[in-house]
Amino acid sequence: MLIEKITTGTVVQVFDTDAQKFVSQRFTPDEASTYFSDGFEINFSDFEDRLIGNTGVYPFDMVQPE
């Protein structure tokens, strides 16, 4: 079973006016996420037992500007 987790939130980007470039960014997720399987919304608790040793959280790492 493939499950899509859709998380909304805010991206904060930091711009250095002296260097005239973006220097960092981060994603801050909202509290709730929505889960889908085969195009249908599902309830997390319905598949939670299938996540062996997994908290259901994947890092929201972002590629930083160079």
Buried (B, 14 or more C-beta within 10 A) or exposed (E): EEBEEEBEEEEEEEEEEEEEEEEEBBEEEEEEBEBEEEEEEBEBEEBEEEEEEEEEEEEEEEEEEE
